[in-house]
Amino acid sequence: MADDEQMKTIEEALLALAGEKRFADIRPSDIAARAGIDLADLRRSFDGPFDILESFARRIDIGVLAGGDPELAGEPARERLRDVLMRRFDLLAPYRAGLAGLDRAARTDPLLACRLARISVGSQNWMLEAAGVSTVGLTGRLRAPALAVSLGCLLSTFLDDAEPGLPKTMAALDKALDRLERIDARVRWFEDLATRACDRARRPSAAARETAFDPSI
């Protein structure tokens, strides 16, 4: 198993190649050569390019989770999530070229698109957790997929945003969070309605209770 530094080198090699050629055309030997290791070392660490992408996402997740600001604990959930996601964009910024290549490739590669979507949803579960936003219950389980879709929609803005502080990305993120808050409110309303309906369905009617306890029957 490679150490953390070698794994990072391999991940960065794949991202660099993704910025230069189609993802489907990247071979393990290409990754090994770019990383300056032999194939045996690559195989000891990863099963293939998709495994490397998952490792890259995990490293970014860990970086975000480790960089939390305790002073934000008392802020509203939206502000906490905004801070978490902007920290994520900061960590992703050095890999813009590779991310742009993956985005282009995913438009014509359904397998890659599905794997990237799964990776993104997994990462957003951690981002929500870092922000103290629940991911349990019907509403909670829908939050990570909804967030992943929203971030995918503003990816092009992030990729073109080279200004310090990522102002365009921040503005696009604020709009995305506005939409997500509205969707979240609707889903919570539906969940509450469904919960009340289920509770009423489980509760026996007065006639049924009288029949159940009528000693003359």
Secondary structure, DSSP 8 states (H G I E B T S, - for coil): ---HHHHHHHHHHHHHHHTTS-GGG--HHHHHHHHT--HHHHHHH-SSHHHHHHHHHHHHHHHHHHT--GGGGGS-HHHHHHHHHHHHHHHHGGGHHHHHHHHHHHTT-HHHHHHHHHHHHHHHHHHHHHTT----HHHHHHHHHHHHHHHHHTHHHHHH--STT-HHHHHHHHHHHHHHHHHHHHHHHHHHHHHHHHHHHHS--HHHHHHHH-TT-
